[in-house]
Amino acid sequence: MLYAVPLSAHPVPFSYLDLHVRSQAIESMLVLHIIDVAHELGIEPADRLLDPEFATAHTEEIARLIARRLALVADGRRLTTHWTDVEVLADRQSVRVRVRVPLDAPAGSVTVEGRLFPYDPNHRTFVNVYGDDALTQAVLDGDHARFDYFAGTRQGRWAVVSKFIPEGVRHILIGPDHILFLVGLLLLGGTWRRLALVVTGFTVAHSLTLSLAALNILSPPARVIEPIIALSIVYVGLDNLLKRDGRDLRAWIALGFGLIHGFGFAGVLRDMGLPAGALGWSLFSFNVGVEIGQLIVVASVAIALAALRSRSEALGQRLVFAGSLAVVAVGGFWFVERLGFLGGL
């Protein structure tokens, strides 16, 4: 008690953004705590911002601060915002600013991106989007600095499709484990009908579990799913090497292990943030994108393998053997790595 010193605490490290998405404009209100604003503008003590005249005199500085840290994007176009009308909220130890941005056409999607006060790792911005007679909420923080809102209109549905189909294509094309699994299934070749059955089995299976996991109905942990995906690759390679009696079980293998791969796809989809008002469209679009990417891989690999076999059947057989060994080796490496045994290397 004798050596007590004064301390300065931050009671509520939060800010609040309300967006009213209308057909002809987006109207926004942003509430900022005076401690955060004072810290960024070098104002001492922070209570000076509770004086309406003093706060109004710093309107331009506050507006520039927000414009640097927070972006509003409508249908892919960054909006020019000039925050004005500083209002002191003494009971909340905060100030409120507003902006109205006219729109040439109703927005299908609105994105909020950025961190207002990165100096404080605990700071969060609570976002409320009012549109289509419904409220959509989100939180921006150090781990999630972007939020996408999709309107429940034709423009909004098109915005969902335009975003999630390319993301589905991108995910399959940059996912080496999924691609290697498909390549392993295609090494033995076969008729286009047989290959179509293999691809269909994989599609049906991963679409089912992708939807279940994305909707949080069934969501196994990644630490379990990722090693099993690696094992599925090993299994495909071994099946190619051990095949002796003429049976072709690839369609069933694709169906069974496709269920596991679907959970892997879902992790990426959840990280993207599913729009609450367009779950069905986002899932459908992402699945379509995955299938487009999958067809690109299947067509490219199948055509290349068929061309090699047409030149020399012996070369085709050697390719199956060598390719299957490579599939087993890479899948085995990933399995050990994903179990954590290689974490120290």
C-alpha positions as CSV (number, residue, x, y, z in Angstrom):
1,M,0.0,0.0,0.0
2,L,2.9,2.4,0.8
3,Y,4.5,1.9,-2.6
4,A,1.3,1.9,-4.7
5,V,1.6,3.5,-8.1
6,P,-1.2,4.5,-10.6
7,L,-2.1,2.1,-13.3
8,S,-3.9,2.6,-16.6
9,A,-6.2,-0.1,-17.7
10,H,-8.2,-0.7,-20.9
11,P,-11.7,-1.6,-19.8
12,V,-13.2,-2.7,-23.1
13,P,-10.8,-3.4,-26.0
14,F,-13.6,-3.6,-28.5
15,S,-15.0,-1.6,-31.4
16,Y,-18.4,-1.9,-33.0
17,L,-19.3,-1.6,-36.7
18,D,-22.9,-1.5,-38.0
19,L,-23.5,-1.8,-41.7
20,H,-26.9,-1.2,-43.2
21,V,-26.8,-2.6,-46.7
22,R,-29.5,-1.0,-48.8
23,S,-30.2,-1.1,-52.5
24,Q,-28.8,2.3,-53.2
25,A,-26.2,2.8,-50.5
26,I,-24.2,1.3,-47.6
27,E,-24.7,3.2,-44.4
28,S,-22.1,2.6,-41.6
29,M,-21.6,3.5,-38.0
30,L,-18.4,2.8,-36.1
31,V,-18.0,3.1,-32.4
32,L,-14.4,3.4,-31.1
33,H,-13.2,3.5,-27.5
34,I,-11.4,6.7,-26.6
35,I,-8.3,4.8,-25.3
36,D,-7.7,3.2,-28.6
37,V,-8.2,6.4,-30.6
38,A,-6.1,8.5,-28.2
39,H,-3.3,5.9,-28.3
40,E,-3.2,6.0,-32.1
41,L,-3.4,9.8,-32.4
42,G,-1.1,10.5,-29.5
43,I,-3.7,12.3,-27.4
44,E,-3.2,12.6,-23.6
45,P,-5.2,12.2,-21.5
46,A,-7.7,10.1,-23.5
47,D,-10.6,11.8,-21.7
48,R,-10.1,14.9,-23.8
49,L,-11.9,13.1,-26.6
50,L,-15.1,13.2,-24.5
51,D,-15.2,16.9,-25.1
52,P,-17.4,17.2,-28.2
53,E,-15.6,20.3,-29.6
54,F,-12.2,18.6,-29.1
55,A,-13.4,15.3,-30.7
56,T,-14.9,17.2,-33.7
57,A,-11.7,19.1,-34.3
58,H,-10.0,15.7,-34.8
59,T,-12.5,14.4,-37.3
60,E,-10.0,14.3,-40.2
61,E,-7.4,12.5,-38.2
62,I,-9.9,9.9,-37.0
63,A,-11.2,9.4,-40.6
64,R,-7.7,8.9,-42.0
65,L,-6.9,6.4,-39.2
66,I,-10.0,4.3,-40.0
67,A,-9.4,4.5,-43.8
68,R,-5.9,3.1,-43.3
69,R,-7.0,0.3,-41.1
70,L,-10.5,-0.7,-42.4
71,A,-11.6,-1.5,-45.9
72,L,-15.1,-1.9,-47.2
73,V,-15.5,-3.8,-50.5
74,A,-18.7,-4.2,-52.5
75,D,-18.7,-6.8,-55.3
76,G,-14.9,-6.8,-55.4
77,R,-14.6,-3.0,-55.6
78,R,-13.0,-1.1,-52.7
79,L,-15.3,1.7,-51.6
80,T,-14.0,5.2,-50.9
81,T,-15.0,6.1,-47.4
82,H,-14.8,9.4,-45.6
83,W,-15.9,9.0,-42.0
84,T,-17.6,12.1,-40.5
85,D,-20.1,13.3,-37.9
86,V,-18.0,12.5,-34.8
87,E,-20.3,12.0,-31.9
88,V,-19.2,11.6,-28.3
89,L,-20.7,8.7,-26.3
90,A,-19.7,9.7,-22.8
91,D,-21.5,6.8,-21.1
92,R,-19.6,4.3,-23.2
93,Q,-16.2,6.2,-23.1
94,S,-16.4,6.1,-26.9
95,V,-16.8,8.2,-30.0
96,R,-19.0,7.3,-33.0
97,V,-18.4,8.1,-36.6
98,R,-20.6,7.6,-39.7
99,V,-20.2,7.2,-43.5
100,R,-22.7,6.7,-46.3
101,V,-21.4,5.2,-49.6
102,P,-23.8,5.4,-52.6
103,L,-24.1,2.4,-54.8
104,D,-24.7,2.3,-58.6
105,A,-26.5,-1.1,-58.2
106,P,-27.5,-3.3,-55.2
107,A,-24.4,-5.1,-53.8
108,G,-24.3,-8.9,-53.9
109,S,-21.5,-9.1,-51.5
110,V,-19.9,-6.8,-49.0
111,T,-16.4,-7.5,-47.4
112,V,-15.1,-5.9,-44.3
113,E,-11.3,-6.3,-43.9
114,G,-8.6,-5.1,-41.6
115,R,-7.6,-4.6,-38.0
116,L,-8.4,-1.2,-36.4
117,F,-6.0,-1.3,-33.5
118,P,-3.2,-3.9,-34.0
119,Y,-1.2,-2.5,-31.1
120,D,-3.7,-4.3,-28.8
121,P,-3.7,-8.1,-29.5
122,N,-6.9,-8.4,-27.5
123,H,-8.8,-5.9,-29.6
124,R,-11.9,-7.1,-31.5
125,T,-14.2,-5.4,-33.9
126,F,-17.8,-6.7,-33.7
127,V,-19.6,-6.4,-37.0
128,N,-23.3,-6.3,-37.5
129,V,-24.6,-6.3,-41.0
130,Y,-28.3,-5.4,-41.5
131,G,-29.7,-6.5,-44.9
132,D,-32.6,-8.5,-46.3
133,D,-34.5,-8.0,-43.1
134,A,-31.9,-10.1,-41.3
135,L,-28.9,-9.5,-39.0
136,T,-25.6,-11.2,-39.8
137,Q,-22.8,-10.9,-37.2
138,A,-19.1,-11.5,-37.2
139,V,-15.9,-10.7,-35.2
140,L,-12.7,-9.4,-36.6
141,D,-9.5,-10.0,-34.6
142,G,-5.9,-11.0,-35.0
143,D,-6.9,-14.5,-36.4
144,H,-9.8,-13.4,-38.5
145,A,-9.2,-10.1,-40.2
146,R,-11.8,-10.5,-43.0
147,F,-15.6,-11.0,-43.2
148,D,-17.7,-11.6,-46.3
149,Y,-21.4,-10.9,-46.3
150,F,-23.6,-12.1,-49.1
151,A,-27.0,-10.6,-49.8
152,G,-30.0,-13.0,-50.1
153,T,-30.7,-11.7,-53.6
154,R,-29.9,-12.8,-57.1
155,Q,-26.7,-10.7,-57.0
156,G,-25.8,-12.2,-53.7
157,R,-26.2,-15.8,-55.0
158,W,-24.0,-14.9,-58.0
159,A,-21.4,-13.4,-55.7
160,V,-21.4,-16.7,-53.7
161,V,-21.0,-18.8,-56.8
162,S,-18.3,-16.4,-58.2
163,K,-16.2,-16.8,-55.0
164,F,-16.6,-20.5,-54.0
165,I,-16.3,-22.2,-57.4
166,P,-12.8,-20.7,-58.0
167,E,-11.9,-21.6,-54.4
168,G,-12.9,-25.2,-55.0
169,V,-10.9,-25.4,-58.2
170,R,-7.9,-23.8,-56.5
171,H,-8.0,-26.2,-53.5
172,I,-8.0,-29.4,-55.5
173,L,-5.2,-28.1,-57.7
174,I,-2.9,-27.0,-54.8
175,G,-3.7,-30.1,-52.7
176,P,-0.9,-32.6,-53.5
177,D,-2.4,-35.4,-51.4
178,H,-5.8,-35.3,-53.2
179,I,-4.0,-35.1,-56.6
180,L,-1.7,-38.0,-55.8
181,F,-4.7,-40.1,-54.6
182,L,-6.4,-39.5,-58.0
183,V,-3.2,-40.2,-59.9
184,G,-2.8,-43.5,-58.0
185,L,-6.4,-44.5,-59.0
186,L,-5.7,-43.6,-62.7
187,L,-2.3,-45.4,-63.1
188,L,-3.9,-48.7,-64.2
189,G,-5.9,-47.0,-66.9
190,G,-9.0,-48.6,-68.3
191,T,-12.0,-47.5,-70.4
192,W,-13.5,-44.1,-70.0
193,R,-16.6,-45.8,-68.5
194,R,-14.4,-47.4,-65.8
195,L,-12.6,-44.1,-65.1
196,A,-16.0,-42.3,-64.9
197,L,-17.1,-44.8,-62.2
198,V,-13.9,-44.2,-60.2
199,V,-14.3,-40.4,-60.4
200,T,-18.1,-40.6,-59.6
201,G,-17.4,-42.7,-56.5
202,F,-14.9,-40.2,-55.2
203,T,-17.2,-37.3,-56.0
204,V,-20.3,-38.8,-54.2
205,A,-18.3,-39.7,-51.1
206,H,-16.3,-36.5,-50.5
207,S,-19.4,-34.4,-51.3
208,L,-21.3,-36.1,-48.5
209,T,-18.7,-35.8,-45.8
210,L,-17.7,-32.3,-47.0
211,S,-21.3,-31.1,-46.4
212,L,-21.6,-32.9,-43.0
213,A,-18.3,-31.4,-41.7
214,A,-18.9,-27.9,-43.1
215,L,-22.3,-27.8,-41.4
216,N,-20.7,-29.1,-38.1
217,I,-22.9,-32.2,-38.1
218,L,-19.9,-34.5,-38.1
219,S,-16.4,-33.1,-37.7
220,P,-13.5,-35.4,-36.9
221,P,-10.3,-33.7,-35.9
222,A,-7.7,-32.9,-38.5
223,R,-5.0,-34.8,-36.5
224,V,-7.0,-38.0,-37.2
225,I,-8.1,-37.3,-40.8
226,E,-4.8,-36.1,-42.2
227,P,-2.9,-39.3,-41.4
228,I,-5.7,-41.5,-42.8
229,I,-5.7,-39.5,-46.0
230,A,-2.0,-40.3,-46.3
231,L,-2.8,-44.0,-45.6
232,S,-5.4,-43.9,-48.4
233,I,-2.6,-42.9,-50.8
234,V,-0.4,-45.8,-49.6
235,Y,-3.3,-48.2,-50.0
236,V,-4.0,-47.1,-53.6
237,G,-0.4,-47.7,-54.6
238,L,-0.2,-51.1,-52.9
239,D,-3.5,-52.1,-54.6
240,N,-1.9,-51.3,-58.0
241,L,1.2,-53.4,-57.2
242,L,-0.7,-56.4,-55.7
243,K,-3.4,-56.6,-58.4
244,R,-3.4,-60.1,-59.8
245,D,-6.8,-61.7,-60.4
246,G,-8.3,-59.2,-62.8
247,R,-10.7,-57.6,-60.3
248,D,-10.9,-53.8,-60.4
249,L,-11.9,-52.4,-57.0
250,R,-10.9,-48.8,-57.7
251,A,-14.4,-47.4,-57.7
252,W,-15.0,-48.9,-54.3
253,I,-11.7,-47.6,-53.0
254,A,-12.5,-44.2,-54.3
255,L,-15.9,-44.3,-52.7
256,G,-14.6,-45.5,-49.3
257,F,-11.6,-43.2,-49.0
258,G,-13.5,-40.3,-50.6
259,L,-15.4,-40.1,-47.4
260,I,-12.1,-39.3,-45.6
261,H,-10.9,-36.8,-48.2
262,G,-14.2,-34.9,-47.9
263,F,-13.4,-34.1,-44.2
264,G,-10.0,-32.8,-45.5
265,F,-11.8,-30.5,-48.0
266,A,-14.1,-29.2,-45.2
267,G,-11.3,-27.8,-43.1
268,V,-10.4,-25.4,-45.9
269,L,-14.0,-24.5,-46.4
270,R,-14.6,-23.7,-42.8
271,D,-11.5,-21.5,-42.7
272,M,-13.0,-19.5,-45.5
273,G,-16.0,-18.7,-43.5
274,L,-19.4,-20.0,-44.7
275,P,-22.0,-17.3,-45.2
276,A,-24.8,-18.0,-42.8
277,G,-27.4,-16.8,-45.3
278,A,-26.1,-18.8,-48.2
279,L,-24.9,-22.1,-46.8
280,G,-26.5,-24.2,-49.5
281,W,-25.1,-22.1,-52.4
282,S,-21.6,-21.9,-50.9
283,L,-21.4,-25.7,-50.4
284,F,-22.8,-26.4,-53.8
285,S,-20.5,-23.9,-55.5
286,F,-17.4,-25.2,-53.6
287,N,-18.3,-28.8,-54.6
288,V,-18.7,-27.7,-58.2
289,G,-15.3,-26.1,-58.1
290,V,-13.7,-29.2,-56.6
291,E,-15.2,-31.3,-59.4
292,I,-14.0,-28.9,-62.1
293,G,-10.5,-29.1,-60.7
294,Q,-10.8,-32.9,-60.3
295,L,-11.8,-33.2,-63.9
296,I,-8.9,-31.2,-65.0
297,V,-6.5,-33.5,-63.2
298,V,-8.3,-36.7,-64.3
299,A,-8.5,-35.7,-68.0
300,S,-4.8,-34.6,-68.1
301,V,-3.4,-37.7,-66.4
302,A,-5.7,-40.1,-68.2
303,I,-4.9,-38.7,-71.6
304,A,-1.1,-38.7,-70.9
305,L,-1.2,-42.3,-69.7
306,A,-3.3,-43.4,-72.7
307,A,-0.8,-41.8,-75.0
308,L,2.1,-43.6,-73.4
309,R,0.3,-47.0,-73.5
310,S,-0.5,-46.5,-77.2
311,R,3.2,-46.3,-78.0
312,S,4.3,-49.2,-75.9
313,E,2.3,-51.6,-73.6
314,A,5.6,-52.6,-71.8
315,L,6.3,-48.9,-71.1
316,G,2.8,-48.6,-69.7
317,Q,3.4,-51.5,-67.4
318,R,6.7,-50.1,-66.2
319,L,5.0,-46.8,-65.5
320,V,2.4,-48.4,-63.4
321,F,5.0,-50.2,-61.3
322,A,7.3,-47.2,-60.9
323,G,4.4,-44.8,-60.4
324,S,2.8,-47.0,-57.8
325,L,6.0,-47.3,-55.8
326,A,6.3,-43.5,-55.9
327,V,2.7,-43.2,-54.6
328,V,3.4,-45.6,-51.8
329,A,6.6,-43.9,-50.8
330,V,5.2,-40.4,-50.8
331,G,2.0,-41.5,-49.0
332,G,4.1,-43.3,-46.4
333,F,6.3,-40.2,-45.9
334,W,3.2,-38.0,-45.4
335,F,1.7,-40.6,-42.9
336,V,4.8,-40.5,-40.7
337,E,5.1,-36.8,-41.0
338,R,1.4,-36.2,-40.1
339,L,1.8,-38.5,-37.0
340,G,4.4,-36.0,-35.8
341,F,7.4,-38.3,-36.0
342,L,9.2,-35.9,-38.3
343,G,8.3,-32.8,-36.4
344,G,11.9,-32.3,-35.2
345,L,13.5,-32.6,-38.6
